[in-house]
Amino acid sequence: MRILTFATTTFLALAATTTAHAHAVLDHAEPRVGSTAPAAPREVVLTFSQNIEPAFSSVEVSDAKGARVDQGKPVISATTMRVGLKPLPPGTYHVRWRVMSVDTHSTEGNFSFQVGK
């Protein structure tokens, strides 16, 4: 009986630990992933599922030729990262992000959006 109790307790403790250490994943973005904005946005705003660590998180926005169109270092507050954009002509733009959540797990991803028709 003691072995069964110990095994059950150990299993539950491990399951709880695994659940508590989830990664910060992209919850939503503005402009939306894969969307077409009728007018050029002034910034890209990324919202994550957990608080992110500013010192180890970044975002870059580039045009179809790979030239950067963001205005540099993002502003990060809790779960939100935002970066200003240069004036954007119609076209396709790529967002590449990398974040570290406050529990030290890193995630990264990318998506595109379009400006104009």
NORSUL-V493635 format. One record per run of one state. SS is the DSSP state (~ for helix, > for strand, _ for the rest). FROM is the first residue (numbers start at 1). TO is the last residue. If there is no record, write none. Layout:
BEGIN
SS,FROM,TO
SS,FROM,TO
END
This chain:
BEGIN
_,1,1
~,2,20
_,21,25
>,26,30
_,31,35
>,36,37
_,38,42
>,43,48
_,49,51
>,52,52
_,53,53
~,54,56
_,57,57
>,58,63
_,64,67
>,68,68
_,69,69
>,70,70
_,71,74
>,75,77
_,78,79
>,80,85
_,86,90
>,91,101
_,102,105
>,106,115
_,116,117
END
